[in-house]
């Protein structure tokens, strides 16, 4: 295995980590409208991800930075061709971060309600658009002989990609509902489990259709194994959620995300961005990569820094591992 193959795998791992971690806090953001009945319950939901949401976004920065350094041609084509949806995601993430910090700065009802609306919409939109983006990457887009995107934004709104967006939105919402059940006590925990069952059933239908479509169109034996694992893990997550085993349910919903994203990257390799105009114009791990020397330096840096980041983030989750409920919410002081 050459270094450009290694970095394709590492970038896949970074995206898997991002969707696993940011997936549940996107889901919690969506649940502030679907699950919370009053302001204390909204505060409980936000507090479940308060200590970790910004750390989860580090995985996105790492994935983007690694793509830029390891596969500059892929980065250039992706960010120029997907400019509008990626800009919407970026703006949403910025507004969402500001909303978390500023929501409680003033006591007025309108002020807090507006920031809570921002958290909801700026969680829902990226959760949907990431699925659309990856659906298009796997399906293939209009890339010419100069490896430049020559389509328009409407070409990205095809049935396959939109279905991918619905899958990520519902899957992340299910993942978030299971996380809320794992992190809370009282009535909100019970209602989170009930909502997780309903959302999980919808997710299963959409995900099965999307993964089957992907497998029939571009799959091989390895992607078939990943698809079977994803479907089995989703069924197990639903079953353990019904049994009230929130820890196991969260673990299985995480395995679902890991296996599903792995399947997409397995169907993609050795391409990084296929051309729908001519297979000879596909961006691959070979023609889109940096020089071997650059990849070698990156490998050393990643080998040193990555374990430290993982240790720190694991410690953060351990420190904030306890459940919370409305009884833990004190009156705000302004």
FISELUM-208644 format. One record per residue (C-alpha): x, y, z; residue number from 1; residue in one letter. Coordinates in pm, whole numbers. Layout:
FISELUM-208644
X:Y:Z:NUM:a;
...
This chain:
FISELUM-208644
0:0:0:1:x;
143:336:-106:2:x;
122:656:94:3:x;
-158:804:-116:4:x;
-365:493:-40:5:x;
-285:529:329:6:x;
-401:890:325:7:x;
-723:798:149:8:x;
-791:559:438:9:x;
-694:820:697:10:x;
-924:1080:541:11:x;
-1204:822:542:12:x;
-1137:763:914:13:x;
-1152:1137:983:14:x;
-1489:1168:807:15:x;
-1618:862:993:16:x;
-1509:1014:1324:17:x;
-1670:1345:1232:18:x;
-2004:1192:1138:19:x;
-2003:966:1446:20:x;
-1940:1256:1686:21:x;
-2094:1557:1514:22:x;
-2380:1334:1402:23:x;
-2529:1305:1750:24:x;
-2490:1673:1831:25:x;
-2656:1764:1500:26:x;
-2931:1527:1611:27:x;
-2957:1691:1952:28:x;
-2987:2029:1782:29:x;
-3277:1900:1572:30:x;
-3439:1752:1882:31:x;
-3457:2093:2051:32:x;
-3771:2138:1840:33:x;
-3894:1778:1820:34:x;
-3843:1661:2178:35:x;
-3813:1953:2422:36:x;
-4146:2084:2556:37:x;
-4021:2389:2743:38:x;
-3714:2603:2797:39:x;
-3563:2393:3082:40:x;
-3582:2083:2862:41:x;
-3417:2271:2576:42:x;
-3142:2369:2817:43:x;
-3101:2005:2918:44:x;
-3060:1901:2555:45:x;
-2811:2176:2482:46:x;
-2618:2097:2800:47:x;
-2576:1732:2696:48:x;
-2354:1845:2409:49:x;
-2232:2175:2556:50:x;
-1890:2047:2667:51:x;
-1817:1847:2350:52:x;
-1973:2000:2038:53:x;
-1676:2225:1955:54:x;
-1433:1937:2001:55:x;
-1639:1726:1763:56:x;
-1592:1989:1491:57:x;
-1214:1944:1511:58:x;
-1265:1627:1309:59:x;
-1410:1831:1023:60:x;
-1117:2073:1030:61:x;
-877:1778:1029:62:x;
-1057:1610:738:63:x;
-1059:1930:533:64:x;
-696:2009:613:65:x;
-583:1654:536:66:x;
-768:1660:203:67:x;
-608:1995:113:68:x;
-257:1870:194:69:x;
-278:1510:73:70:x;
-506:1551:-231:71:x;
-496:1916:-346:72:x;
-662:1840:-680:73:x;
-953:1671:-502:74:x;
-982:1963:-260:75:x;
-979:2221:-541:76:x;
-1242:2044:-752:77:x;
-1463:1962:-455:78:x;
-1466:2309:-305:79:x;
-1514:2486:-637:80:x;
-1786:2252:-763:81:x;
-1971:2227:-430:82:x;
-1915:2591:-339:83:x;
-2277:2682:-252:84:x;
-2369:2378:-37:85:x;
-2033:2388:143:86:x;
-2075:2762:203:87:x;
-2421:2697:351:88:x;
-2271:2432:578:89:x;
-1992:2667:686:90:x;
-2231:2953:761:91:x;
-2459:2715:952:92:x;
-2172:2589:1166:93:x;
-2061:2946:1244:94:x;
-2412:3062:1337:95:x;
-2469:2744:1538:96:x;
-2154:2798:1741:97:x;
-2249:3160:1809:98:x;
-2601:3047:1911:99:x;
-2464:2805:2170:100:x;
-2255:3081:2325:101:x;
-2499:3374:2306:102:x;
-2836:3209:2375:103:x;
-2814:3253:2753:104:x;
-2646:3596:2753:105:x;
-2977:3780:2789:106:x;
-3300:3680:2971:107:x;
-3554:3803:2713:108:x;
-3783:3534:2572:109:x;
-3747:3655:2214:110:x;
-3367:3664:2234:111:x;
-3340:3306:2358:112:x;
-3609:3177:2122:113:x;
-3430:3324:1819:114:x;
-3099:3162:1912:115:x;
-3275:2829:1978:116:x;
-3430:2850:1631:117:x;
-3082:2911:1494:118:x;
-2953:2599:1672:119:x;
-3235:2391:1521:120:x;
-3200:2511:1160:121:x;
-2820:2523:1169:122:x;
-2815:2163:1290:123:x;
-3076:2038:1042:124:x;
-2925:2201:733:125:x;
-2569:2058:762:126:x;
-2707:1716:860:127:x;
-2898:1713:532:128:x;
-2638:1878:308:129:x;
-2353:1645:410:130:x;
-2557:1354:279:131:x;
-2627:1541:-45:132:x;
-2256:1621:-87:133:x;
-2134:1266:-27:134:x;
-2412:1125:-244:135:x;
-2283:1334:-534:136:x;
-1920:1242:-467:137:x;
-2002:870:-482:138:x;
-2242:904:-779:139:x;
-2003:1116:-983:140:x;
-2024:1474:-1104:141:x;
-1945:1664:-1424:142:x;
-1565:1682:-1429:143:x;
-1387:1764:-1756:144:x;
-1047:1665:-1891:145:x;
-881:1941:-1688:146:x;
-1029:1792:-1366:147:x;
-1255:2093:-1324:148:x;
-1624:2081:-1227:149:x;
-1833:2204:-1521:150:x;
-2184:2143:-1384:151:x;
-2404:2373:-1178:152:x;
-2573:2360:-841:153:x;
-2890:2208:-987:154:x;
-2692:1905:-1105:155:x;
-2621:1831:-739:156:x;
-2993:1810:-656:157:x;
-3053:1465:-805:158:x;
-3271:1193:-654:159:x;
-2981:980:-530:160:x;
-2808:1268:-353:161:x;
-3130:1401:-201:162:x;
-3205:1053:-69:163:x;
-2855:1052:82:164:x;
-2937:1382:251:165:x;
-3254:1239:403:166:x;
-3060:936:526:167:x;
-2796:1144:705:168:x;
-3061:1375:851:169:x;
-3274:1093:994:170:x;
-2974:882:1098:171:x;
-2814:1172:1285:172:x;
-3148:1254:1450:173:x;
-3183:891:1562:174:x;
-2821:893:1684:175:x;
-2894:1215:1876:176:x;
-3215:1079:2031:177:x;
-3030:772:2158:178:x;
-2756:999:2294:179:x;
-3014:1211:2478:180:x;
-3166:896:2631:181:x;
-2816:793:2740:182:x;
-2733:1133:2893:183:x;
-3058:1234:3068:184:x;
-3287:1127:3350:185:x;
-3659:1152:3408:186:x;
-3940:1202:3159:187:x;
-3721:1343:2884:188:x;
-3519:1020:2883:189:x;
-3833:810:2832:190:x;
-3963:1036:2555:191:x;
-3622:1035:2385:192:x;
-3635:655:2366:193:x;
-3986:664:2219:194:x;
-3889:924:1962:195:x;
-3573:729:1877:196:x;
-3788:427:1789:197:x;
-4006:628:1550:198:x;
-3715:808:1385:199:x;
-3514:485:1372:200:x;
-3785:304:1177:201:x;
-3796:585:921:202:x;
-3415:581:906:203:x;
-3413:206:841:204:x;
-3643:240:540:205:x;
-3449:531:387:206:x;
-3105:386:464:207:x;
-3188:44:322:208:x;
-3303:203:-4:209:x;
-2997:428:-31:210:x;
-2743:157:56:211:x;
-2903:-95:-180:212:x;
-2898:162:-460:213:x;
-2530:230:-389:214:x;
-2443:-139:-379:215:x;
-2625:-226:-701:216:x;
-2473:70:-883:217:x;
-2111:69:-764:218:x;
-2065:-197:-499:219:x;
-1836:-497:-463:220:x;
-1789:-767:-200:221:x;
-1625:-536:55:222:x;
-1899:-274:26:223:x;
-2163:-549:55:224:x;
-2011:-660:386:225:x;
-2013:-299:509:226:x;
-2378:-262:404:227:x;
-2481:-578:589:228:x;
-2300:-456:902:229:x;
-2471:-117:878:230:x;
-2819:-266:842:231:x;
-2761:-523:1118:232:x;
-2626:-256:1353:233:x;
-2926:-31:1288:234:x;
-3165:-316:1368:235:x;
-2965:-390:1685:236:x;
-2977:-21:1782:237:x;
-3356:-21:1748:238:x;
-3388:-342:1948:239:x;
-3163:-232:2234:240:x;
-3338:106:2243:241:x;
-3673:-69:2288:242:x;
-3516:-274:2568:243:x;
-3399:44:2744:244:x;
-3030:-33:2695:245:x;
-2923:317:2592:246:x;
-2549:250:2603:247:x;
-2573:-46:2367:248:x;
-2817:139:2144:249:x;
-2581:435:2111:250:x;
-2291:202:2034:251:x;
-2491:24:1763:252:x;
-2613:349:1609:253:x;
-2249:456:1598:254:x;
-2153:131:1425:255:x;
-2428:202:1172:256:x;
-2267:537:1086:257:x;
-1917:384:1076:258:x;
-2024:100:844:259:x;
-2238:318:617:260:x;
-1967:581:564:261:x;
-1709:304:518:262:x;
-1929:159:246:263:x;
-1933:491:61:264:x;
-1553:517:69:265:x;
-1517:152:-35:266:x;
-1735:211:-341:267:x;
-1534:527:-417:268:x;
-1179:383:-406:269:x;
-948:417:-600:270:x;
-1135:726:-718:271:x;
-1173:1027:-496:272:x;
-1417:1208:-724:273:x;
-1554:1023:-1029:274:x;
-1646:1205:-1348:275:x;
-1993:1141:-1485:276:x;
-1878:1263:-1829:277:x;
-1590:1021:-1893:278:x;
-1425:765:-1659:279:x;
-1087:871:-1802:280:x;
-1139:1209:-1629:281:x;
-1192:1059:-1282:282:x;
-994:1208:-1000:283:x;
-809:918:-835:284:x;
-579:869:-539:285:x;
-292:878:-789:286:x;
-359:1181:-1007:287:x;
-505:1395:-725:288:x;
-239:1337:-460:289:x;
53:1544:-337:290:x;
415:1443:-382:291:x;
547:1140:-189:292:x;
770:1370:19:293:x;
470:1579:130:294:x;
275:1267:222:295:x;
573:1133:417:296:x;
603:1452:627:297:x;
226:1449:685:298:x;
238:1089:802:299:x;
500:1169:1067:300:x;
303:1471:1190:301:x;
-24:1275:1203:302:x;
142:989:1387:303:x;
255:1225:1664:304:x;
-48:1455:1693:305:x;
-340:1216:1645:306:x;
-292:1006:1962:307:x;
-271:1326:2171:308:x;
-596:1459:2026:309:x;
-771:1126:2083:310:x;
-652:1111:2445:311:x;
-768:1465:2518:312:x;
-1110:1418:2359:313:x;
-1161:1085:2537:314:x;
-1077:1253:2866:315:x;
-1336:1526:2793:316:x;
-1611:1270:2740:317:x;
-1508:1088:3058:318:x;
-1523:1405:3268:319:x;
-1871:1495:3140:320:x;
-2010:1141:3144:321:x;
-2290:1185:3403:322:x;
-2660:1213:3325:323:x;
-2848:1539:3367:324:x;
-3214:1641:3397:325:x;
-3431:1946:3449:326:x;
-3360:1927:3825:327:x;
-2998:2014:3744:328:x;
-3093:2332:3558:329:x;
-3055:2639:3777:330:x;
-3208:2978:3713:331:x;
-2982:3182:3481:332:x;
-2789:3473:3628:333:x;
-2745:3776:3404:334:x;
